[in-house]
Amino acid sequence: MLLMSSYGKSMVTPHLNPVFREAQVEDLKELVALENASFETDRLSKRQFKYWLNSDHCVFTVVEQAGMLMGYGLVIMRKGTRLARLYSIAVSKSARGLGLGKQLLQHLEQQTAALNKLFLRLEVAKNNTVAISMYESMGYRIFGTYQNYYADHSDAYRMQKAIRNPNRIQFLPAYPWYEQTTDFTCGPSSLMMAMAQFRPDLELNQELELDIWREATTIFMTSGHGGCHPVGLALAAIKRGFHAEVYINQEIPLFTNGVRSPFKKEILELVERQFLSKAERARLTIHYQDFSLDDLAQSFNEGSCVLSLISTYQLNGNKVPHWVTVTGMDSACLYLHDPDTDDQKLTPFECQHLPIALDDFYKLSSYGKAKLRTAIVINQLSA
């Protein structure tokens, strides 16, 4: 959000050129003062400023004029995606009307694009017409709304801009998003989103999430609760009246390389044999081949929904298999709905339509030493 405050005296004159530079720890006192003068609620704390001043995963810029700190902008990054988020931006009231906010945002876009990010997103209060007008004039487009988003219960628009190629059309389809309620139900949550894309009246809740997990789980993983097998998820979709096909780039059994216990391996292999037996009875097609970008494009052209297994190492440094829903694709990126907000460290805003460069997809969707790649294509049954 962009708010103008009463911070600072009117010492700024239009003929002076603003100076943009990286924020430093020495700016902390002035940053806190500007923040408190700019926002009545949802303020960044002194502790939060300290964190971002020492972070490598952000662009943190201040603007000075006549030797005074007149504004700041903070853009944060999510590892593994080409998406960045304008986390906060503030300009002093004494700089109002001089276009400083616009210049600051342009500078942030340039710095963010230089770090190979393709898109910049932001939230803005629906009643902040001045800021919305400025964002729209700079090429940002509304693609969603958050109800009751701010501490004062006001709503927010979600906006996005392509900062590397602003002339390219951005397509963000309406697509349901569901946050997994456990550490081990990413598969069911991803399947639920795909099913709800076909059936908007489908109620997405924990009961359905756990039902699917019980049907599709492999019982054991490397640690903790078992994750969901692609064949198990496909069978769960078929059970609920959908058509499904599975792509696996290697022969099963899957997920056994990291399991040391012979007993656990035996159980995993038994469960997989059961899945295969059920798949044969359900006439589920299993393609033992790679699922390519061309296959993905064809699936979207045919109106299908796609689930993909990824390695979370590319997103948060953890080597864990993780299911996501692919929501779209264009000439530069594919887009993912991630059901995991990473223990509340991420907002739902940051987990929807995550842009992944096409060149990065193979690395992201390859899990483990065996380079497992698997996907599920979901369709409605023909009438």
FENHU-V842255 format. One record per backbone hydrogen bond with DSSP energy under -1.0 kcal/mol. NH is the residue of the N-H (numbers start at 1). CO is the residue of the C=O. Records with the same first field share a line. If there is no record, write none. Layout:
BEGIN
NH=CO  CO
END
This chain:
BEGIN
5=91
11=9
16=13
19=64
21=62
23=60
27=24
28=25
31=27
32=28
33=29
34=30
35=31
36=32
37=33
38=34
39=35
49=45
50=46
51=47
52=48
53=49
55=52
59=75
61=73
62=21
63=71
64=19
65=68
68=65
70=63
71=63
72=90
73=61
74=88
75=59
76=85
77=57
78=83
81=78
82=355
84=119
85=76
86=121
87=74  85
88=74
90=72
91=3
92=70
93=5
95=92
96=93
98=95
103=99
104=100
105=101
106=102
107=103
108=104
109=105
110=106
111=107
112=108
113=109
114=110
115=112
116=113
117=112
118=82
119=82
120=161
121=84
122=159
124=157
126=155
128=125
129=127
132=128
133=129
134=130
135=131
136=132
137=133
139=136
140=135
141=160
143=158
146=156
149=154
150=154
153=150
156=146
157=124
158=144
159=122
160=141
161=120
163=118
164=118
168=165
180=339
189=185
190=186
191=187
192=188
193=189
194=190
195=191
196=192
197=193
199=195
202=199
209=205
210=206
211=207
212=208
213=209
214=210
215=211
216=212
217=213
218=227
220=218
229=216
233=229
234=230
235=231
236=232
237=233
238=234
239=235
241=238
242=237
243=379
245=377
246=285
247=375
248=287
249=373
259=256
265=261
266=262
267=263
268=264
269=265
270=266
271=267
272=268
273=269
274=270
275=271
276=272
277=273
278=274
279=275
280=276
281=277
282=278
284=279
287=246
289=287
296=292
297=293
298=294
299=295
300=296
301=297
302=298
303=300
304=299
305=378
307=376
308=324
309=374
310=322
311=364
312=320
314=311
315=312
316=312
320=318
322=310
324=308
325=337
326=306
327=335
328=335
330=333
334=356
335=328
336=354
337=325
338=351
345=342
346=341
350=347
351=348
354=336
356=334
358=332
360=357
364=360
365=361
366=363
367=372
371=368
372=367
375=247
376=307
377=245
378=305
379=243
END
